[in-house]
Amino acid sequence: SKAPWRSNPYGTKTPPSHLQATRFDVLQEMEKTNKQLKRTYERIVNTHVHLAEQREKERRKEANTYYYSKFGGGGPAKRSSSSATTENQRSQVSPSDGVEGVNKPVYYNPEQTCSNLKYRLGANYSIAQRVFRETQSLLGHSNFQPKRILDVGCGVGSASTAVLDILLSQFHKGSGGAVDWIHLIDPSRSMRDAAEIMLKSTIENNGVVFTKYRKDDNED
């Protein structure tokens, strides 16, 4: 929830043309206006901002509890009891604090998924590619050639498509090996579906036949 992109304005990076075309088709099928998707995305960002604030309050509460249980309020950093009480009060968050959505799970239905696809695909794709290329550079190109990809919290598949684009390009140039499989994990069915569509576009754009091995249709 503290990741900077979650509280930043819309991403400005442009994804590759094949992903842009696929994204356009998905958004057209969803039939949501730009205004609706923008409003939905702003709600997502606000929720993550509130989550970050709550986590920080929880962290401070735990730190204060540990300090006072160990030192009893004494030591070099001694503070008055009134100050400590005020600090502990600030550290607590409850549903009555009026922070909307803080104590509720964050769910991504098709509308939230499409807003993420529209506003975050390009930026997340660029970040993932940069991290992967830097990792290859640090470890050595020949030492880091993943055969299997496990994407936990895959979202719309931005990271997997970014890495796959690099690996397939290297494979075609003869400087890398083939990828055996990619496993996507996300609690949101609509996110998994979107990620599958984006991966299929990336794989077929690189001249490889897309094969779906398994999908757990009985799970949400």
N, C-alpha and C positions, 0 to 999 in steps of 0.2 A: 504493500500500500504506500510505501515511501518512495517508490521509484519515481524519478522526476517527471517522466512522460505522463504519469497518471494525473498530474496537476498542472501540466503545461497546456498551452493552446494547441490547436490542431497541427499535426505534423505537416511539414512542407516538402518532404522528400517524395519523389515520383518513382513508383515501382516500375519494373520492366514492362514493355508494351504488352506482352502476352498476359501478364497479371492484370494490367489495366483493363484489357478487353474482357477478361473473365469476371473481374469485379463489376464492370459495367453491366454485364448480362445478369449477374446475381441481383444487383440493386434494381435493375429494371423489372425483374420478376417479383421483387418484394413490393414494388409499387408504393414506396414511401417517398415523400417529397424531401428535398434538401433541408427544408426548415424543420421537418419532423425529426430527421436523423440528427441534425445539429442539436436540437433540444434534448434528445435522448442521450447524446454523447456528453453534453454538459452535465446532465444528471449523474452519469457514470463518474465523471471527473470529480464532481462535488462529493459523491459517496466515498471515493478513495481519499480525498482530502480529509474528510471527517474520520475515516478509519485511521489515517496516519496520526491525527490529533489524539484519538482515543488510545492508540498503542503507546504514544509518548506519555500520556497521563498514567497509563498502567505501568510503564517502565519506571517512571518517577516514584510512583506509589510503592513499588517493590523495593526500589533503592532506599527510600526513606524508612520503610519498615525494617529492612535489614540493618540500616545504620543505627536506628534507635533501639533495636533489640540487642545489638552488640555493644553499643557505647552508652546506652541509656541517656542520650542527649548530652553527654559530656565530651571532653576532648577539645582539641584546637578549634574544631568547627562548631562549637556549642552555640545553640541559638535559644532564644526565649521560648517558653511553652506556647505562648500565643502565636509566635511565628511558625512553630512546628505544626500547630493545629491548622493554621491557615493553609500551609503547604499541603497537609494531608487532605484537606477539603478540596483543594484544587486538583489533587491527583485522582479523585474518584469521579467516575462517569456512570450514570444510571439512566434508564429510559426517561426519567423525569427531567433530565437536563435539557431536553428540547432539541437535541441534535438528531434530525430526521434521518432514519435509516442506519444509524451507527450500530445498533444492536441487532440488526437483521442481516441474514446472509445476502451475498451479492449474487443474483441470478442473471443469466444471459439468455433471454428468449430471442427469437428471430430478429426482432427490431434492434435490440442491443447488439446482436452479432453484426447486423448490417452497418450500424453506426461505427462499430469498431473497424469493420472492413473498409469503410469509406475514409475514416480519419486517421487510422493508425497503421494500416498495412504498409504504406511506403516507408514511414519512419522506422518501424520495427524491422522491416526487411533490411534497411540500410545498416541499422545497428548490429543485427545478427551477422551480416556479411563482414562488417568491420572486425567484430570480435573473432570470427572464425579465421579470417585472413591473418590477424595478428597472432592468433594461437599457432597457426601453421608456421608463421615466420619465426616464432620463439622456439618451438619444439623441433623445427626442421620439417620441410615439406614431405620428405619421404617417411618421416617418423609419425606423422599424423595424417592418416588416410582412413577415416572411419568407414567401417563396413555396415554397421548397424546404427540406427538413429532412434533414440527414445526421447520423445518430446512430451514432457509432463507439463500440463497446463498449456496445451498447444494453441488455444485461442483459434484464430482463423488461419493458422498455419504459416504465419509470417516467417518465423525462425527456420522451420523445416524447409520451406521453399527457397529461402535465401541460401542455406547450406547446400541443398540439393542442386541448385543452379551452379554453384561453384564446383561441386564434386563431379557432376555430369560433364561440365565444360572441360575439366581436367582429364576426365576419362576419355573423352573424344580426342583430346590432344595427345593421348598416350602418356600423360604424366601422373595418372592416378588410377586407382582400382575401381571396380564396380561396387555399388551399394546393394547389399543383400536385402535389407528391409527397413521400413520406417514404421514405428509404432507411435500413434498419437493417443494421448490421454487427456481428457477434459470432461468435467462433470456436465457440461452443457451439450445436449444433442445438436443444437443448431450450430454451435462452434465446431463440433466435430465434422458436421456435414460441410460447412464452409471450408474447413481445412482440407477435407478430401477433394473438394472441387478445385481448390487452388493448387494442390499437389498434382492432381491429374493434369492440369494445364501446364505446369512446369515440366513434368515428365514427358508429355507429348510434344512440348515445344523443343525438347532436346532430342527428339527422334527416337524415344523409347516407348514401347508398348506398356500402357498402364494396366496393372492387374491388382484387383482388390481381393485379398486373401480371406478376410473375415471381418464381419461387423456384428457387434452384439446388439441386435435390434430390440432385445427384451429389457435393455437397461436405458435409463434416462441419463 
